[in-house]
Amino acid sequence: MILTTLRLTSLNARRTVAVRCATRRFIQTSQTQGSANGAEAYLEPDGNHPGVTSLLLNRPKAKNAISLRLLKEFQECLDTVQFDKNTRVLVVRSSTVGSFCAGADLIERASMTKAQVDKFLIDLRRALGTLESLPVPTIAAIDGPALGGGLELGLACDLRVAGHAVTKIGLPEVKLGIIPGAGGTQRLTRLLGLAKAKDLIFTARVLTAAEAHQIGVVDYVSDPETTAYDKALQLAQQMSANAPLALKAAKQAISRVPELGLESGLDFERASYEPLLHTKDRLEALQAFKEKRAPVFKGE
């Protein structure tokens, strides 16, 4: 009985330490120049994992609601990543624990003219289109509410990871007299199919992380002792260890699937495959396999 109690106490202590470490790691990575100078969106390379970059949303008091300024800085970050050879995987996340993106800033929206709203929607469409078409894999680390435009932002990423305790994931726009206007009707339908997308949008149902995973809105849910960012970082590490040019070609080929028939898709796959045969990374992979070592890829 005493031994059992000691084991349980030790296990609980380890879990408590794991949670504290995960939270501490999350907070420490956010204490950067970007947050210090008041940027609402900024890039942060992961010093411990070369090739992995985070794009952080930094409006903690507004739960990262998308303001005009945040959207502008978000687009600037995406434009930087698009031509950054050092970024192999991008993780989109909040700068603070317990948040992701609560959608558009409705307080700011109330004071905007129709022309300003129209421009905001055009700029948001462009930003999410840029995010979706980035040449590197992208992962949304959803550690808090992802509602409306927040979920639409997540849908523009290649993969979505939700924190185990997240309880608000959805597209509730019809409750506000509108519809998802930043790609939600289109990207959610491509992801889930007509019936499931109609169900979620028509009912305006808000999901927990587990429910979102079961339906397919998110791809992973973090373990209870960790955050969505921890899991996203784990995935990013696995991806960034692979050949950068191959990752880009794979994303390019997969992303064209919805718009191509099978034969045209196979032709496009072959066209994406052929140039890789003559890259230095391909030769390095073969040499590393022969020498029974891990390859060192340079994106060449």
C-alpha positions, 0 to 999 in steps of 0.5 A, a space after each residue: 500500500 505504501 509503495 503504491 502510494 509512493 508510485 502514484 505520488 511520484 507519477 503525479 509529481 512528474 506530470 506536474 513538472 511536465 505541465 510546468 515545463 511545457 508552460 514555461 517553454 511556451 512563455 519563454 519562447 514568446 519573450 522576444 523583440 517582437 512582443 517587446 516592441 508591441 508588434 501584433 504579429 511577428 516571426 520567431 525562428 526556433 533557436 533549438 530547431 533549425 528550419 522551424 519558424 513561428 509566426 506569432 499572433 500578439 494581441 493577448 487582451 483581445 484574444 488575438 482578434 484580427 485587427 487592421 494592424 495585426 492583418 497588415 503585420 501578418 501579411 508582412 510576415 508571410 511575405 518574408 517567409 515566402 522567400 526565406 530559405 532558412 524556414 522549412 516549416 512554419 508554425 502559426 500560434 499565439 504569443 500567450 498561453 490559452 489563445 489562438 485567434 478569436 476571429 475579426 475584431 468586432 469592436 474595431 469593425 463597428 467603427 469602420 466604414 463600408 469601404 474599410 470593411 471591404 478592403 479588410 476582407 480583400 486583404 484578409 483573403 489575400 493573407 490567407 491565400 498567401 498562407 495557404 500557398 506558402 511553399 513550406 509546410 504550415 501548422 496551426 497550433 490552436 491553444 485557445 479559441 479558434 472562432 470565425 476568422 480564427 478557424 479560417 486562418 487555421 484552415 489555410 494551414 496544411 495541418 491543425 493541432 489543438 490543445 487538449 483543453 480547447 473548447 471553442 473551435 467553430 464557424 458561428 457566423 450565421 448567429 451574427 447574421 453573416 456567413 464565413 467570409 474568409 474562406 470558411 465555406 470553401 476550405 471547410 467543405 474541401 476538408 470535410 465534404 459537403 454534408 459535414 461542412 453544412 452541418 457545422 456552418 448551418 448549426 453554428 456549432 462550437 466544438 471541443 478539441 476532441 470533437 474537432 479531431 473526431 470530425 476532422 477539423 483538426 489533425 491532432 490533439 495534444 496530450 494532457 501534459 502538453 500544449 498544441 505548440 509542443 505537438 506542432 513543434 514535434 511535427 515540425 521537427 520531423 518535417 524539417 529534417 527532410 529535404 526542403 526541395 522535396 517538401 516543397 514539391 510534395 506540397 505543390 503536388 498534393 495541393 493541386 489534387 482538388 483541381 486536377 483529374 487523376 491523369 492530369 494529377 499524375 502528370 503534374 506529380 511526375 513533373 514535380 518529381 523529375 527535377 528532384 533527381 538532379 539535386 544535391 540533396 538527392 545525391 546526399 540522401 543516397 550517399 547517407 543511405 550508403 554510409 548508414 548515417 543521417 543525411 544533411 540537406 541544404 535545399 540544393 
